[in-house]
Amino acid sequence: MKRLIYEVTEAFRIAFAQIRAHKMRSMLTALGVIIGIMAVTLMGTAINGMDVSFQQSLSMLGDDVLHVQKWPWTDVEDWWNYVGRPPLRPEDATLLNRVIAATNNSELQVAVPVVQRNQVVKNGDKQVSGVFTQGTNGDYSQVMTADFESGRFFTNAEAQGGRPVCVLGFDVAHALFPGGLALDKIVSIHNHPFRVLGVIARQGSFLGLFSFDNQAIVPLDAFRKYISSANRGTEIQVKVKDKRRMAEASDELQGAMRRVRSQLPEDRDNFSINQQEAFKAQLDPVEKGIALAGFFITSLALFVGAIGIMNITFVSVKERTKEIGTRKALGARRRTILLQFLIEAASVSFAGGLIGLAFTWSLALLIGLAAPALPVVFSPALMLIGLVVSAGTGLAAGFFPALGASRLDPVVALRYE
């Protein structure tokens, strides 16, 4: 054991002496590993960022909320069985709440009707188009996951009275009132005045497709009176008491909705119960496919770096053939020679990995400063993986040249010119 420790220590000393003696060659050899590790870790950082962004987007939908809608969130082949479904009505939420109240130990807390339209919201000569406008009641405050930058949500009394009040998303409020003084001001929605009760804090977008900050929320009765009385686009959002029991809550909701819709036992459901897991099930394979393709492409750069290390290790073995012969003639074991060149190759690769990680960390920091909304996750686990991969690349690339060096005949090596 002591001999092995001495051999390893001596191998590190010789390896570092060779790296110092050939600084430029070592740096050029490590360059391939630097580029490879940067490519792999940047891809890992991007994948981690995508995952964080995805989870943040899903959390905005509410991980304890079930969505009752006409259509499912998954692709359907028999669409003709869905298109003929009767639309949901806001009154269905009232009936559903009665069923929930009459159910002992119900897994469901409250059902909230939501009617949706895209509208233009104006303030004088300023306007925001395509604002996602929702009509609902005061219980929606129990379902929504966002905080308020200022103000409050409207109450059930205000909603039932059809008061023309509203809550604005962050972007809408700051576009119409650049000074951030939207509270208690009047905005026009569908050419009718609404008083601003609250401004929702910035939330961001859902997978970069839909901005939660571009919305307005008004009482349901005011929505039906001043904006649209049609039921098209209606959904019922149901708050679950314990998100760990979503499956049980979904089963209970299915039975309750069948009662609300007066369906017979042999009838197919004429509604869909959606939850965020449907998005996750659809997007997980896409995310994994992107990750596999990205890592395959970036690993090619690391493979090029490994070829460079193998090539330079072969050159080093050729240059030091006499030295190898002398050491073997003086009693050096094959293991000693093997360790010497393996550690030298691994050291160059490991140093390249450290430099590559430093560059990646710097780039991730700059991206985070330049685009704060873009999630950049450079995790300790990714750093550890980068170091292990860089050291492993050096060991793998240097193995065959080192094995060849350890098998040299000392007599032939001493005569080598």
N, C-alpha and C positions, 0 to 999 in steps of 0.2 A: 504493500500500500504506500509506504514511504517513497519507494522508487517511482511509483506511478505519479505521485504528487510532484516529485522532483522533475520528472520528465515533462509533465504538463507546464510547470512553472518555467522550465528552461525553454519549452516550445513557445510560450508567450513572449519570453525575452527575445528570442531569435526573431519571431514574427514582427515584433514592434521595431526591432533594429533594422530589419529589411524594409519595412514600410517607411521608416525615417530616411533610409538611404536612397529610396526611390519614391520620393514624395509625389512628383508629377505623374509617374506611372500609376501609383496607387490611387491618386485622385481620379485619373481618367478611367481606371478600372472600376472605381466605386460609382462613377457617374451613371452608368447603366442601372445600378441598384437604386441610386437616388431617384432617378426618373421613375423606375418601376414602383418603388415604395410610395412615391408621391401619387402616382396614378391609382394604385390600389387603395390607399388611405383616403384620397379625395373621393373616390367612388364610394367607399364605406361611409364617409362623412355625409355624402349626398343621400345615400340610402337611409342612414339614420335620420337625416333631416326630413326626408319624405315620410318616414314612419311617424316622427313626432308631429309633423303637419297633419297627417292623416288622423292621428289620435285626437289632436286638438280640434280638427274639423268635426269628428264624430261626437266629441264632448259637447260641442255647441248644439247638436241635435238633442242632447239629453240622453244619458245612458240609463235613465229610469223612466223613460217615456215611450209609450206605445202609440202608433199613429194608425188610426182607422181611416181608410181611404177606399175609393172605388177601384183603383189600380194598385197592383203590387209593385214593389221597387225592383223586382227581378224581371228579366226578360220572359215573355210569355209567347207560346206558339199558338194556342187556341184563343186568340184575342177576341174572337166573336163571342166567346163566353163571358168576356169582361165588358165589352162595349155596350151590351144590352142591360147592364146592371143599373138599377135606379140610383140616382145621385143621393149622396148623403145630405141630410138637412140639419141645420143648427138645432132644430127641435129634438133630433135624435140624441143629442148630448144631454138634454134635460131628462128624457126618458131613461137614458143610461145611468145618470146620477141617481135616479129613484131606485133602479135595480141594485146599484152598488150599496145604497143606504139600507136596502132590505136584506142584503146578503150578510150572514154572520161570518165574522173573521175574514172579510173580503181582502184580497191582495191589492185591490185598486183603491186609490185615494180620491181622485176627482177626474171628471171628464170635461174637457173644454172645447167648445166649437170654434173653428177657425175658418173664415172665408177669405180668399186671397185674390187680389188683382194687382196688375202693374198700373201705376198712375203717375201723373205729373204733379209734383208738389212745388208750389210757387211762394215767393215772398217778394212782392213788388215786381221789379224787372228781373229778379233772379229766379231761376227754376232748375229743378233736377228731374230728368226724365227717367222712366223705367224704374220708379221706386216701388219696391215690393210692399204693397199695402195690405194689411191684415185687419179684419174685423173680428173681435172676440169679446169676452167678458172679463170681469175683474179677477176671476180665478186663474187667468193666464199667468198672473204673477207667480203662481205656485209651480208652473210648468217651465217658464223661461229660465235659462241658466245665466243670463247676462246680469252684470251690475249696472248701476246708474251713475253716469257722470254728474248729473244734477237732476233735481226734481224727483218725481215719483210716478208710479203707475196709477191708472184710474181705478176707482173703486167699483164694486158691483152696483152700488146705488147710482153712480154716474153712468154706468153702462146701461142699466135698466131704464134710466131716464132718457137715454138717447142723446146725452150731452155731446155737443160737437167739440170734443177734446181729443188730443192725440199724444203719442209718444214717438219721438223721432230717433232714428239710428244716428250714429256718430257722424258719418260722412254727410248725410242729408242736412243735419243741423248746422254743421260747420260750413257747408257750401252756401246755405241760405243766410246764415248769420256768421260771417267770418270772424267777428269779435268773440264768438262763443257765448252770446247773450240770447239764446233762443227761448229760454224759460219765460212763460207767460206771454210770449209773442203770438201773433196770428199768422197762420200759413193757409194757403188755399190748396185743397185737395179736391179734384174733380169740380173746380170752380165754386167750392163752398168753403167758408172760413172755418178753421179749426184752431183752438187755443192749445199751445204746447204746454203739456204738464210735466214732461220729463225728457231727458236726453240719455240714451243708452251709451255706456262706455264702449270704447273701441273693442271689437271682437275679431275682425279679420274676415277671411273668406273661407268658403267650404271647398277645399281641394282646388283653389284658384278659379273656380267656375262661378261661384255665387257669393256676393259680399253680404255678410250679415249686418254691415254698417249702412247699407243702402235700403232701409226699410222704414215704414211708418205703421203704427198700430193705433187703431181707433176702436171705440165701442161698437159692438155688433149692430145694435139698432141704428146707430148713426151711419154705419157703413151701408146697411140695407136701405136707409132712407135717402142718403145723399150720393152714394157711389154706385151701388148695384144691389138689386133685390134678388138676382138669380142665385141658384144654389150651386152653379158650376164652380168647381175648385174647392168645395167645402171638404174639410177633414175634421176629425175629432181626435184631439190629443189627450191621452189618458195617463195621468201620473200614477206610478206604481209605488207602493209603500216601501218595499224592500227590493232593490235592484238585483239582489242575489237570487231572487225567486221570480225572475222574468218569465220563465217557461210556465210556471203555475199561473202567473198573472195573465199571460197570453191565452191560456186555455180558459180561464174564467171569463176573460173579456169576449172570447169567441162565443161562449154560451150566452152571455148577457146581450151581445149584439144580435144574436139570432132571436132572442125574445123581443128586443126592441123592434126588429124588422119583421116580426110575426112570421118567421119561417117555420115550415113543417119539418119533421125529422128527416124526411127523404130529400128535402131541398138542398141544393148546393149553396154554400155561402155566397151571398151577393155583396160582399165587402171583402177587403183585405186588411190584415193586421200587419203593419210594417214596424220594424225596429232597426237600429243602426247595425245590427249584426248582418243584415242583408247586404249593406254596402261593403262591410268587411269581407264577407264571403265572396263577393264579386271582385273586389280590388286586391285581395291577398295574392291570387295567382298572377295578376298583372305586376304587382310589386316584386314578387319572387322572380318572374321572368326578366324584368328589367335588371334586377340584381345579378342574376346568373349571366346574362349577356354582358353587362358592364364589367363584371369581374373577369370574365373570359377575355374580353378585349384588353383590359388593363393589365392582365397577367402576362400578355405577350411582351409588354415592355419589361417586366421582371424577368422573363425568359431570356430576352436579349442581354440583360445585365448578367444573368447567370452564364451565358455563353462567353461574355467578356472575361469573367472571373476564371472560368475554366481555361480559356486561351492563355491568359497571363500566367496562370499557375503552371501550365505546360512549359511556357517560356522560362519561368523561374527554375523549374526542375532542370531544364537543359543547361541553363547558365551555371547552375551549382552542382553539376554532375560530379565533378572532382571532389567537392566538399562532402557530398553524400558518400562517395567512395572512401574518403579519409575517415569519416565518422564511423562507417560500418567496419572499416579495418581496425579501428580502435575499440570496437566492441559495442557500437550502438545497435540496438535492436530494430527490427522492422517496424515495431509499434512506435518507437521513438521518432523515426523518420516520417511515418504516416501522420502522427500527431503534429509534427512540426509544420507540415504543409497544409494540413486540414485547418489548424488554428490560424495560420497566416491567411488563408482564403476566407475563413469565417470572420476574422477580424476586419478585413477590408470591407466585406459585405455588411457587417454589423455597423461599422462607422458610416457607411453609405446610408444604411437604414436610419440612423440617428439624424443625419443631415436631412434626409428626405422627410422625416417626421417633423423636424423643426420648420422646414419650408411649408409643409401642409398646415401645421398649427398657425403659422403666420398668415397664410392665405385665408384660412377659416376665420381668423380674427379680423382681417381686413374686410372679408365679405360680411361678417356680422356687423361691423361698424358702418359699411356702406349701405347695407340693406337689412335694417333691424327686423323687418317683417318676415325675412327669409330665415327659417329655422336651420341653423348650422350646428351640428352636434359632433364635436371631436371628443370622443369618450376615452377614458383610461383603458377600457378594454380594447379599443381600436389601436391605441398606442402599443399595448402589450402584444397584440397580434402582429403589428408592423415589425416590432423588434424580433419576435420569434421567426417570422417569415424571412426577414433579412438574414438572420443568423443561419436559418435552415437552408436558404438559397446558397450561402457561401459554403456550407458543409457539403451540400449535394453537388455543387459545381466543382469543388476542389477534391472530391473523393477519388475520382479516377486518376488525375495527375499525381495525387499523393500516394495512391496505391502503386502506381508505376514507379515512383521514386523509391518506395520501400522495398520493391522487388529487384532493384538494380544489383547486379553482381559487383562486389567491391573491386575486383581485379579489372573488370571491363570499365568500371567508372573511373578508376585511377588513370587508365590509359586514354580517357576521352579527351579529345582536343576541341 
